[in-house]
Amino acid sequence: MSKLVKTSEQQTSNMMEKLPQEIILGILSRLPSTSLLQSVLVCRAWQRLIRDPLLVATHFSHMADKDGPSFIFQSNRPSSSYQLFFIDFSDFHIQGKVMFKKLPDIMSIYLVDSCNGLLCMRDARWIYICNPFTRVYLQLPKLVNYPAQVGHIAFGFHQTTKQYKVIQVVYLRQLVLLGGRINVATSTLVQSQVHVLTIGDPSWRHIGTLPYDLTRSMPKALVSGRLHWLSKPNNDTTASILISFDLETEQFQEVAKPDCCGSNRCFHHLMVLRGFLSAGAYHDNDELEVWIMKEYGIKESWIKEFTIGNHLPPTLQQNDLLHFNMAKARFPNSSVRVLCILRNDEILLEYLNRVVVVFDPRHGTFKELTFDAMPHWYKLVAHVGSLNWIHIPVC
């Protein structure tokens, strides 16, 4: 680990010399990112201090281990310029308060993923890695696009290699010539290509093809240095396949699900709950079950942790209700996503990318959360506010 930067300005230097390094580190690493970033305006010495790798890593560790989770919201409306919001539940279990903050504009680009305080974002042509608090961003090398492609993008970090990687799965469709114009065939996807970019490298690497369908947008789960997704083998079944991608070996493989996941029960979405790979499963009785893999890679370690009953948030408007019921007709509770378990054991849920709800499993009650300026439709990802400067691994 590096040592804290020694400052040259006399006043700052005197202050630093009076305090042991571990005291300075302990104080600064517990301050919010916004407060620390304001200090870069004081002098060049503070600018160097806030960029010190030891402070960046320690600060991230404290923010990740704080009492409540935090998230990034993005409005799904282009008319809102894809505005970003930060929401922090650190004080929720004590005071019942939630911090909801509008973030400064970076660019009008779409939110893809989050990892270690960094966001992966994209527009029609480029992919970017950025920190919404420092407002520093990196434009990634361009992957040559093919006509008629469908892509899936994921972003992750491996603890051992200390490398960030972006994975892009490109599905090519057949092209047909109709009336002198090239059109996309309505047939099934005909080919996939998997491309990987290690952040810092000059170009993407093609690592082969993928026999799974990841065209349906869904959250991934990063556990044990592996990205995880759910994939359907075909359109004729509701059964899902759990697949992983090892960020170190760059290999795909299937992950075993519990035997109970038969024809009437299927994993619908993945998440990470208290560090464990977890999944939401729907059942014939219209209840949402949450399963947790207590020992990674051990099929027998899957356990059903809790069950969430049917609930319709009253703030859903009539047009949202129609969408909600149509989704339920095909997949019960498919419009409900488990976000996390709070410190007080309550469960944070998201309904239809529209409503955030706190579920109390002890009493079976639901409480909706509302925030000023909260977008009507949004995308939400778990996010830790950090000083990550992109080029500095923080874990």
Secondary structure as a PSIPRED ss2 file (coil, helix, strand):
# PSIPRED VFORMAT (PSIPRED V4.0)

   1 M C   1.000  0.000  0.000
   2 S C   1.000  0.000  0.000
   3 K C   1.000  0.000  0.000
   4 L C   1.000  0.000  0.000
   5 V C   1.000  0.000  0.000
   6 K C   1.000  0.000  0.000
   7 T C   1.000  0.000  0.000
   8 S C   1.000  0.000  0.000
   9 E C   1.000  0.000  0.000
  10 Q H   0.000  1.000  0.000
  11 Q H   0.000  1.000  0.000
  12 T H   0.000  1.000  0.000
  13 S H   0.000  1.000  0.000
  14 N H   0.000  1.000  0.000
  15 M H   0.000  1.000  0.000
  16 M H   0.000  1.000  0.000
  17 E H   0.000  1.000  0.000
  18 K H   0.000  1.000  0.000
  19 L C   1.000  0.000  0.000
  20 P C   1.000  0.000  0.000
  21 Q H   0.000  1.000  0.000
  22 E H   0.000  1.000  0.000
  23 I H   0.000  1.000  0.000
  24 I H   0.000  1.000  0.000
  25 L H   0.000  1.000  0.000
  26 G H   0.000  1.000  0.000
  27 I H   0.000  1.000  0.000
  28 L H   0.000  1.000  0.000
  29 S C   1.000  0.000  0.000
  30 R C   1.000  0.000  0.000
  31 L C   1.000  0.000  0.000
  32 P C   1.000  0.000  0.000
  33 S H   0.000  1.000  0.000
  34 T H   0.000  1.000  0.000
  35 S H   0.000  1.000  0.000
  36 L H   0.000  1.000  0.000
  37 L H   0.000  1.000  0.000
  38 Q H   0.000  1.000  0.000
  39 S H   0.000  1.000  0.000
  40 V H   0.000  1.000  0.000
  41 L H   0.000  1.000  0.000
  42 V C   1.000  0.000  0.000
  43 C C   1.000  0.000  0.000
  44 R H   0.000  1.000  0.000
  45 A H   0.000  1.000  0.000
  46 W H   0.000  1.000  0.000
  47 Q H   0.000  1.000  0.000
  48 R H   0.000  1.000  0.000
  49 L H   0.000  1.000  0.000
  50 I H   0.000  1.000  0.000
  51 R C   1.000  0.000  0.000
  52 D C   1.000  0.000  0.000
  53 P H   0.000  1.000  0.000
  54 L H   0.000  1.000  0.000
  55 L H   0.000  1.000  0.000
  56 V H   0.000  1.000  0.000
  57 A H   0.000  1.000  0.000
  58 T H   0.000  1.000  0.000
  59 H H   0.000  1.000  0.000
  60 F H   0.000  1.000  0.000
  61 S H   0.000  1.000  0.000
  62 H H   0.000  1.000  0.000
  63 M H   0.000  1.000  0.000
  64 A H   0.000  1.000  0.000
  65 D C   1.000  0.000  0.000
  66 K C   1.000  0.000  0.000
  67 D C   1.000  0.000  0.000
  68 G C   1.000  0.000  0.000
  69 P C   1.000  0.000  0.000
  70 S E   0.000  0.000  1.000
  71 F E   0.000  0.000  1.000
  72 I E   0.000  0.000  1.000
  73 F E   0.000  0.000  1.000
  74 Q E   0.000  0.000  1.000
  75 S E   0.000  0.000  1.000
  76 N C   1.000  0.000  0.000
  77 R C   1.000  0.000  0.000
  78 P H   0.000  1.000  0.000
  79 S H   0.000  1.000  0.000
  80 S H   0.000  1.000  0.000
  81 S C   1.000  0.000  0.000
  82 Y C   1.000  0.000  0.000
  83 Q C   1.000  0.000  0.000
  84 L E   0.000  0.000  1.000
  85 F E   0.000  0.000  1.000
  86 F E   0.000  0.000  1.000
  87 I E   0.000  0.000  1.000
  88 D E   0.000  0.000  1.000
  89 F C   1.000  0.000  0.000
  90 S C   1.000  0.000  0.000
  91 D C   1.000  0.000  0.000
  92 F H   0.000  1.000  0.000
  93 H H   0.000  1.000  0.000
  94 I H   0.000  1.000  0.000
  95 Q H   0.000  1.000  0.000
  96 G C   1.000  0.000  0.000
  97 K C   1.000  0.000  0.000
  98 V C   1.000  0.000  0.000
  99 M E   0.000  0.000  1.000
 100 F E   0.000  0.000  1.000
 101 K E   0.000  0.000  1.000
 102 K E   0.000  0.000  1.000
 103 L C   1.000  0.000  0.000
 104 P C   1.000  0.000  0.000
 105 D C   1.000  0.000  0.000
 106 I C   1.000  0.000  0.000
 107 M C   1.000  0.000  0.000
 108 S C   1.000  0.000  0.000
 109 I C   1.000  0.000  0.000
 110 Y E   0.000  0.000  1.000
 111 L E   0.000  0.000  1.000
 112 V E   0.000  0.000  1.000
 113 D E   0.000  0.000  1.000
 114 S E   0.000  0.000  1.000
 115 C E   0.000  0.000  1.000
 116 N C   1.000  0.000  0.000
 117 G C   1.000  0.000  0.000
 118 L E   0.000  0.000  1.000
 119 L E   0.000  0.000  1.000
 120 C E   0.000  0.000  1.000
 121 M E   0.000  0.000  1.000
 122 R E   0.000  0.000  1.000
 123 D C   1.000  0.000  0.000
 124 A C   1.000  0.000  0.000
 125 R C   1.000  0.000  0.000
 126 W C   1.000  0.000  0.000
 127 I E   0.000  0.000  1.000
 128 Y E   0.000  0.000  1.000
 129 I E   0.000  0.000  1.000
 130 C E   0.000  0.000  1.000
 131 N E   0.000  0.000  1.000
 132 P C   1.000  0.000  0.000
 133 F C   1.000  0.000  0.000
 134 T C   1.000  0.000  0.000
 135 R C   1.000  0.000  0.000
 136 V E   0.000  0.000  1.000
 137 Y E   0.000  0.000  1.000
 138 L E   0.000  0.000  1.000
 139 Q E   0.000  0.000  1.000
 140 L C   1.000  0.000  0.000
 141 P C   1.000  0.000  0.000
 142 K C   1.000  0.000  0.000
 143 L C   1.000  0.000  0.000
 144 V C   1.000  0.000  0.000
 145 N C   1.000  0.000  0.000
 146 Y C   1.000  0.000  0.000
 147 P C   1.000  0.000  0.000
 148 A C   1.000  0.000  0.000
 149 Q E   0.000  0.000  1.000
 150 V E   0.000  0.000  1.000
 151 G E   0.000  0.000  1.000
 152 H E   0.000  0.000  1.000
 153 I E   0.000  0.000  1.000
 154 A E   0.000  0.000  1.000
 155 F E   0.000  0.000  1.000
 156 G E   0.000  0.000  1.000
 157 F E   0.000  0.000  1.000
 158 H E   0.000  0.000  1.000
 159 Q C   1.000  0.000  0.000
 160 T C   1.000  0.000  0.000
 161 T C   1.000  0.000  0.000
 162 K C   1.000  0.000  0.000
 163 Q E   0.000  0.000  1.000
 164 Y E   0.000  0.000  1.000
 165 K E   0.000  0.000  1.000
 166 V E   0.000  0.000  1.000
 167 I E   0.000  0.000  1.000
 168 Q E   0.000  0.000  1.000
 169 V E   0.000  0.000  1.000
 170 V E   0.000  0.000  1.000
 171 Y E   0.000  0.000  1.000
 172 L E   0.000  0.000  1.000
 173 R C   1.000  0.000  0.000
 174 Q C   1.000  0.000  0.000
 175 L E   0.000  0.000  1.000
 176 V E   0.000  0.000  1.000
 177 L E   0.000  0.000  1.000
 178 L E   0.000  0.000  1.000
 179 G C   1.000  0.000  0.000
 180 G C   1.000  0.000  0.000
 181 R E   0.000  0.000  1.000
 182 I E   0.000  0.000  1.000
 183 N E   0.000  0.000  1.000
 184 V E   0.000  0.000  1.000
 185 A C   1.000  0.000  0.000
 186 T C   1.000  0.000  0.000
 187 S C   1.000  0.000  0.000
 188 T C   1.000  0.000  0.000
 189 L C   1.000  0.000  0.000
 190 V C   1.000  0.000  0.000
 191 Q E   0.000  0.000  1.000
 192 S E   0.000  0.000  1.000
 193 Q E   0.000  0.000  1.000
 194 V E   0.000  0.000  1.000
 195 H E   0.000  0.000  1.000
 196 V E   0.000  0.000  1.000
 197 L E   0.000  0.000  1.000
 198 T E   0.000  0.000  1.000
 199 I C   1.000  0.000  0.000
 200 G C   1.000  0.000  0.000
 201 D C   1.000  0.000  0.000
 202 P C   1.000  0.000  0.000
 203 S C   1.000  0.000  0.000
 204 W C   1.000  0.000  0.000
 205 R E   0.000  0.000  1.000
 206 H E   0.000  0.000  1.000
 207 I E   0.000  0.000  1.000
 208 G E   0.000  0.000  1.000
 209 T C   1.000  0.000  0.000
 210 L C   1.000  0.000  0.000
 211 P C   1.000  0.000  0.000
 212 Y C   1.000  0.000  0.000
 213 D C   1.000  0.000  0.000
 214 L C   1.000  0.000  0.000
 215 T C   1.000  0.000  0.000
 216 R C   1.000  0.000  0.000
 217 S C   1.000  0.000  0.000
 218 M C   1.000  0.000  0.000
 219 P C   1.000  0.000  0.000
 220 K C   1.000  0.000  0.000
 221 A E   0.000  0.000  1.000
 222 L E   0.000  0.000  1.000
 223 V E   0.000  0.000  1.000
 224 S C   1.000  0.000  0.000
 225 G C   1.000  0.000  0.000
 226 R E   0.000  0.000  1.000
 227 L E   0.000  0.000  1.000
 228 H E   0.000  0.000  1.000
 229 W E   0.000  0.000  1.000
 230 L E   0.000  0.000  1.000
 231 S E   0.000  0.000  1.000
 232 K C   1.000  0.000  0.000
 233 P C   1.000  0.000  0.000
 234 N C   1.000  0.000  0.000
 235 N C   1.000  0.000  0.000
 236 D C   1.000  0.000  0.000
 237 T C   1.000  0.000  0.000
 238 T C   1.000  0.000  0.000
 239 A C   1.000  0.000  0.000
 240 S C   1.000  0.000  0.000
 241 I E   0.000  0.000  1.000
 242 L E   0.000  0.000  1.000
 243 I E   0.000  0.000  1.000
 244 S E   0.000  0.000  1.000
 245 F E   0.000  0.000  1.000
 246 D E   0.000  0.000  1.000
 247 L C   1.000  0.000  0.000
 248 E C   1.000  0.000  0.000
 249 T C   1.000  0.000  0.000
 250 E C   1.000  0.000  0.000
 251 Q C   1.000  0.000  0.000
 252 F E   0.000  0.000  1.000
 253 Q E   0.000  0.000  1.000
 254 E E   0.000  0.000  1.000
 255 V C   1.000  0.000  0.000
 256 A C   1.000  0.000  0.000
 257 K C   1.000  0.000  0.000
 258 P C   1.000  0.000  0.000
 259 D C   1.000  0.000  0.000
 260 C C   1.000  0.000  0.000
 261 C C   1.000  0.000  0.000
 262 G C   1.000  0.000  0.000
 263 S C   1.000  0.000  0.000
 264 N C   1.000  0.000  0.000
 265 R E   0.000  0.000  1.000
 266 C E   0.000  0.000  1.000
 267 F E   0.000  0.000  1.000
 268 H E   0.000  0.000  1.000
 269 H E   0.000  0.000  1.000
 270 L E   0.000  0.000  1.000
 271 M E   0.000  0.000  1.000
 272 V E   0.000  0.000  1.000
 273 L E   0.000  0.000  1.000
 274 R C   1.000  0.000  0.000
 275 G C   1.000  0.000  0.000
 276 F E   0.000  0.000  1.000
 277 L E   0.000  0.000  1.000
 278 S E   0.000  0.000  1.000
 279 A E   0.000  0.000  1.000
 280 G E   0.000  0.000  1.000
 281 A E   0.000  0.000  1.000
 282 Y E   0.000  0.000  1.000
 283 H E   0.000  0.000  1.000
 284 D C   1.000  0.000  0.000
 285 N C   1.000  0.000  0.000
 286 D C   1.000  0.000  0.000
 287 E C   1.000  0.000  0.000
 288 L E   0.000  0.000  1.000
 289 E E   0.000  0.000  1.000
 290 V E   0.000  0.000  1.000
 291 W E   0.000  0.000  1.000
 292 I E   0.000  0.000  1.000
 293 M E   0.000  0.000  1.000
 294 K C   1.000  0.000  0.000
 295 E C   1.000  0.000  0.000
 296 Y C   1.000  0.000  0.000
 297 G C   1.000  0.000  0.000
 298 I C   1.000  0.000  0.000
 299 K H   0.000  1.000  0.000
 300 E H   0.000  1.000  0.000
 301 S H   0.000  1.000  0.000
 302 W E   0.000  0.000  1.000
 303 I E   0.000  0.000  1.000
 304 K E   0.000  0.000  1.000
 305 E E   0.000  0.000  1.000
 306 F E   0.000  0.000  1.000
 307 T E   0.000  0.000  1.000
 308 I E   0.000  0.000  1.000
 309 G C   1.000  0.000  0.000
 310 N C   1.000  0.000  0.000
 311 H C   1.000  0.000  0.000
 312 L C   1.000  0.000  0.000
 313 P C   1.000  0.000  0.000
 314 P C   1.000  0.000  0.000
 315 T C   1.000  0.000  0.000
 316 L C   1.000  0.000  0.000
 317 Q C   1.000  0.000  0.000
 318 Q H   0.000  1.000  0.000
 319 N H   0.000  1.000  0.000
 320 D H   0.000  1.000  0.000
 321 L H   0.000  1.000  0.000
 322 L H   0.000  1.000  0.000
 323 H H   0.000  1.000  0.000
 324 F H   0.000  1.000  0.000
 325 N H   0.000  1.000  0.000
 326 M H   0.000  1.000  0.000
 327 A H   0.000  1.000  0.000
 328 K H   0.000  1.000  0.000
 329 A H   0.000  1.000  0.000
 330 R H   0.000  1.000  0.000
 331 F C   1.000  0.000  0.000
 332 P C   1.000  0.000  0.000
 333 N C   1.000  0.000  0.000
 334 S C   1.000  0.000  0.000
 335 S C   1.000  0.000  0.000
 336 V E   0.000  0.000  1.000
 337 R E   0.000  0.000  1.000
 338 V E   0.000  0.000  1.000
 339 L E   0.000  0.000  1.000
 340 C E   0.000  0.000  1.000
 341 I E   0.000  0.000  1.000
 342 L C   1.000  0.000  0.000
 343 R C   1.000  0.000  0.000
 344 N C   1.000  0.000  0.000
 345 D C   1.000  0.000  0.000
 346 E C   1.000  0.000  0.000
 347 I E   0.000  0.000  1.000
 348 L E   0.000  0.000  1.000
 349 L E   0.000  0.000  1.000
 350 E E   0.000  0.000  1.000
 351 Y E   0.000  0.000  1.000
 352 L C   1.000  0.000  0.000
 353 N C   1.000  0.000  0.000
 354 R C   1.000  0.000  0.000
 355 V E   0.000  0.000  1.000
 356 V E   0.000  0.000  1.000
 357 V E   0.000  0.000  1.000
 358 V E   0.000  0.000  1.000
 359 F E   0.000  0.000  1.000
 360 D E   0.000  0.000  1.000
 361 P C   1.000  0.000  0.000
 362 R C   1.000  0.000  0.000
 363 H C   1.000  0.000  0.000
 364 G C   1.000  0.000  0.000
 365 T E   0.000  0.000  1.000
 366 F E   0.000  0.000  1.000
 367 K E   0.000  0.000  1.000
 368 E E   0.000  0.000  1.000
 369 L E   0.000  0.000  1.000
 370 T C   1.000  0.000  0.000
 371 F C   1.000  0.000  0.000
 372 D C   1.000  0.000  0.000
 373 A C   1.000  0.000  0.000
 374 M C   1.000  0.000  0.000
 375 P C   1.000  0.000  0.000
 376 H C   1.000  0.000  0.000
 377 W C   1.000  0.000  0.000
 378 Y E   0.000  0.000  1.000
 379 K E   0.000  0.000  1.000
 380 L E   0.000  0.000  1.000
 381 V E   0.000  0.000  1.000
 382 A E   0.000  0.000  1.000
 383 H C   1.000  0.000  0.000
 384 V C   1.000  0.000  0.000
 385 G C   1.000  0.000  0.000
 386 S C   1.000  0.000  0.000
 387 L C   1.000  0.000  0.000
 388 N C   1.000  0.000  0.000
 389 W C   1.000  0.000  0.000
 390 I C   1.000  0.000  0.000
 391 H C   1.000  0.000  0.000
 392 I C   1.000  0.000  0.000
 393 P C   1.000  0.000  0.000
 394 V C   1.000  0.000  0.000
 395 C C   1.000  0.000  0.000
